[in-house]
Each structure stands twice: as structure tokens, then as C-alpha cells.
């Protein structure tokens, strides 16, 4: 059933600087461009809403210029905020440096998104058909992790819960991480994050151990490998590596968020997991050819891209289309 994406994560303002390479310690670089954009969890929300999923935000936005900027960005994408603004502080920010090889380096400053209580989350109600998502960032903050973990554990059993541990997974206390993983329906992470949870190994063994030892009630695990695509393993033991698409990247910021948002949207529309992963690979491939973290494509753009690659494609509504090769 197609329901809402209830995003309980953190959104921040990104200050994006484009440079040829990171400066050496003690030196200075002049950026070729600068932009102020909505970032963090916003990137995943954009990917879901542009592929046909209604998205609501249950995290915390601040009071101040950053919070105002984020609220305007949310409104432009049709994302409703369920919780009142924090009266105590503004939303946080992140300096993102994008080098000429399309790699990104971050320095962040937490704000209102790092403080979350059960009272703050009282307006957030889930209904049958909804999907819930959170990331490791919100669980890494001492001011939000306990309340959010308890809220996740109290979710009705029929509500799918999707979790992205993010690069800060090592900052999440292990007892908190274990409790969250025990409630996961879908885990999406990269190989480094998977190894942080389950120990070293190739993606096949990591996915198997994640399901067997950490996410025992999950429907499946997705391990993203950037341009190589992703590996997906289901609870019934079925597993497949879904190849990525060859593109010329200009900015990899937000590619993982785009992948997760498109994957969840496709699943919510009834698409089968392996095909949903291919759909998400296409969405991420398109996003890295564009500047900005919230560069997720629409469903129509993904369908055009998939048709040009040849082979069958499935749109976010779950309808299979015969792809054709264009000139």
C-alpha cells in the first residue's frame, strides 16, 4: 500500500563550496562557487516526494534564519512539518566542500535537530500504510537518541521502519544501535557502515550477517556501493547485486539519500525489492550528474533514463513498462 513517508531525522542548511582540491593544512583555497541549500535529511525526503510519495517531517526545525530557510525549502517540495519549531535554538548547518573529483567533505554544527523529546514528538502519529525513516545522525546526538529509540520501539508492528546508519554509525552507542536494528524492516548502508556494524567482509557476507545477527526481523538489507550499484539480500535468503549505471559525476553529495528515498518510494508503490533497487540505482546515477545534494530526479526522469539503458523498467507505481532504446 502506498502511504506517507514519516521522516524522523535531521535537516540542516548546507553551505556548499566547490574547490579543485582540499587545501593542505594551514593553507587557503578560493572556491569556484558557493551555494546555500537545504541538506541533511531533506535530500532523502526530496527523492521520495519527487517519485510520488507523500512526505511529512517529524524531526525538529529551529527558530532563526536557518530554520526559516529550511521551512521554505520544505514548503517548496510539499513536505509538511508535524512538530512545532524549537523555541531554544536555530537549526544546524554543514559546510560541504565538493572537489573536482566530485567527492565531498563535511564539517557540521548541530542545532535544533540534535534535540528531540517524546513531548516534542507528540504530534507525530503514524497510520496504516505509512513508512518511517530515521538516520544515524539523529541517533548520534545525546539530546535525541534516547527518546527516538523508545519511539521507534513503540511503533506498531505493521509500520515498516527504514534505517540508514550514515557515516557517524560509530558515534551511536552500541546498545542504542542494537535496539534500533532489532526493529528495522529495511537497512540501507554502504559497505563501510555495514562493516562497522557486522565486522569485516565482502558485501555478500556482510549482508548475510546483518540479517542473521543484527536485523533478524528485517525484510531485507541494502548495501550501496556508489557507482557499482548495490547488493540486496532478503530475509528468505534471496540475494542479488544490482549493477549501477555509468555516468559522468559532478557532485556525489546526497547520492545515498537519493538512493534510499527512491527505493522506499518504489517499495511503497508495490515494486518488488530487486527492481526497486534498480530504480534507486538509476535515481542516484542521475543525481550525481547534477550539482547540489537535493538533486533527486522525478519518476518521469528515472523512467526516461531506464528506457535508454535497455531492458524492462518498473515505475514507482509498480507498473512494468517495456523499455526501448532511444537514439
N, C-alpha and C positions, 0 to 999 in steps of 0.2 A: 504494500500500500504506500502511496506517495503522501508523506506528511511533511511537517516542518523540520528544519534543522535548528535545534536549540543549541546555540554555541555558548558554552560557559568557558570562555578563555580570556585572553588579554589582547586588547587592541592598543596600539601606540602610534605616535606620529614618527614617521621615518624622515630623517634628514639625509638625503642621498647625494653623495659626491662621486663624480666619475673622474678617475685618475688613470694614468697609463700603468702605474705600478705602485705598490705600497711604499711610502717613504722609509728610508733607513732610520733607525733610532737616532733621535736628536736632529733630524733634518726636516725640511718642509716641502710640501708639494702644492701646486696650484691646480685646482680641479678644472676640468674642461666644461663641466656643467654642474648645476645644483638644482635640487627639487625638494619640496616639502610634500609628502604624500602620507596617506593613511597606511599603516602597516600592521605587523603582528598578525593576530587572528583575523583581521579584516581581509587579508588575502585569501584565506580559505573560504570565508563567507561569500566573497565576490565570485569565486569559482562555482560554488553551489548555486547561488541565485542566478547567475548567467546561464546555467544549464537547466534551469526550470524548477528549482526547489525554493520554496518559501523559507526565509531565514529570519530568525529572531535572536537577539543577543541578550544573554543573561548574566554577563560579566559586569564589570564596574568601569564607568567612564568618570572623568574628573570634572571639576569646576575650574574653568580657566581657559586660556586660548587653545591649548592642546585638546581639551575635552570638546570645546566648541567646534574645532576643526574636524574632529572625528565624528561628531553628531551630524555635521553637514555631509560628510562622506557617506555615512550610513544612510542618510535620507536619500541621497542621490542614487544609491543602489537598491532602495526599497527595503532596507534592513531595519526592523523595529527594535528599539531598546526597551527591555522589560523592566529594568531596575532604575531607580532614581539616581541622579548624579551624586557623587561623593561630595559632601559639604566641607571636607577636610583638606583636599589636595587636588591638583590637576592631574591629568593623565600623563603617563611617562613618554619617553622618546627614545629613539635609537638612531645613532649615526651609522649609516651604511656606506661603505666605500667600495665602489664597483670598479675593478681594474680591467685593463684591456682584454684579458683572457676570459672575461665575463664572470670571474669569481667574485665573491662578496665577503667583506669582513665587517663585523659589527662591534659597536660599543653601545651599551644600553643603560638607561637610567629609569628604574621602576617608579611608577606613580600610583594613581588610584587603583589601577588594575592589579596591584600587588596586595590589596587588602580586600578580603571578602569574608562575610559572616553569614550565618544562616538567616539572620534577620534581614540582611541586605538581599538575600536570595528568595525571600518570602513571596515576591510577586511572580517568580518563575514556576509555572505549572506545566507539566507535560501531559500529553493526551495520546491515546492510541494512534499509532501511525507516525508519531514523532521519532526523530533520531536525535541523540545527544552527543555532543563532541566537547572534549577539552584537550588541552595540550600540557606538556611537561612544564612550560613556563609558569602557569598558574599554580601548579603543584610544587614548584621550586621555591615559591615565596612563603616565608614563615607566617605571614599575615593572612594567607588564604588557604593553605594546603589542608589544614585540619577540617575546616568547615566544608570545603569542596569534596574531600574524600568521604565524609559522612553523608553528604547529599547524594553522591554517586552511588554509594552502597544502598541508599534508601530508594533508588529508582525502582519502579515496577519492573518485574521480570520480563514483561513483553516489550520494553523500550530498548531498542538497540543502542549501545554505547560504543562510540569510536574514540580511540585514544592515539595521539601522536606524542611520543616521549620527548622529541626535539633534542637538540644538541646539549641541553642542560640536564639530561637524564641523570647524570652522576650527582647533581645537586639535590635530587629528590631523596629524602630519607628512605632507606630500603623498606622499612615496614609500611610506609605510605604507598610506595610504588607497588609492593606486593598486593596490598588491598585493592588498589585501582585495577591492576592487571587481572585480579580474580573476577572482576565484574565486566571485563572487556568483551564486547561482541566482535569488534574488528580492531586489530592493532595495525597501524601503518607507521613504519620507521625506515631509516636507512640502515645499511649493514653495520656501521659503527655503533649506532644506538642499539641495534639488536645484540651485538657482541657485549655491550656494556651490561645488558640485562642477563643474557644467557651464556656468556663466555665465548671464547674464540671458535671460529669455524667458518665454513663456506655457507652461502645463503641457504642451501638446501637443509643442512644440518641445523643451522640457526632457527629456521622456521619450524622445523620439527620439534626442537627443544622448547621453543617459546610456547607452542601449543601444548606439549606434554607436561611441562614443568611450571609454567607461569600463567598461561591463559587457558586454563582447562575447560572453561565453559564457552570459549570463543567460537564463532562461526569460521573464522579464518585469520590469517596473518599475511600482511603485505610487506615485503622488504623492497624498498625503492633503491635503484642503482643508477640514478641520473640518466645519462644518455643511453645506458644499456637496457633500460626498461625497468621491469620489476619481477620479483618472484613471489608467487602467491601459493599458499598452502591452505587447504580447507580442513575442517575438523574430521571429515571422513577419510583423510589421508591423500586425497587427490591433490596434485601439485603441478605447477607449470610455471616456467619462466616466460614472461610475455615481453618480446623484444621491444626496444624503443625505436624511435624514428630519427633518422639522420637529418639534422637541421644545422644552420649556422647560428650559434647562440650569440646574443649580445648582452644578456643580463640573466643570470640564473637565480636572482633574488625572487623568492616566492614560488619557485617551481614545485617544491614539495607541497606547499599549501595548495597550489592549484591541483596537483595530483589527487590529494585527499578530498578536496571539495568536489571535484568531478566524479571521483569514484563513489563517494557517498550518494551524490545526486543520482548517478546511474543506478545504483543498488535500490534506492528508494522508489525508482520508477519501474522496478521489476527486472532490470537487466541482470543476467547471470554473472557471477563473480569474475570469471576469466575474461569475459567480454567487457565487463565494467572496467577491468584493469587496462585493457587495450584502449578503451575510451579515455581513461585517465592519462595513459601514456601520451596519447595524441594531444590532450589538453595541455599537459606540461611542456610538450615539444613546441607547441605554438607559443606558449607564454615566454619561453626563453629567447624567442626571436623578437621580443618587444621589450622596451625599456619600462622599468617600474615593477614593483612587487605585485601590485593588483592588476596584472596584465592578462588575466584569465580570458579565454575566448568564450563565445557563445556556443550553444549547441549547434546552430547552423554552421558556424565556422569549423567546428570539430567535424561535422558530417562532410563538409567540403574537403577538408584535409584528408579524412579517411578514404573518401572516394578516389582521391588522387593517388593513394598508396596501393590501390587494388585490393581485392578480396572483400568479403562481406563486412558490413558495418552495422552496428546497432545504436540507435539514438537513445537519448535519455528517457524516452517513454517506453523503451524495451522493444520497439518495433524493428525487426531486421530489415535492412534495405540491401538491394543488390548494388554493390559498388561498381562504378565504371571508371575507366581510365580516361582522364582528360588530357588534352594536348598541352 
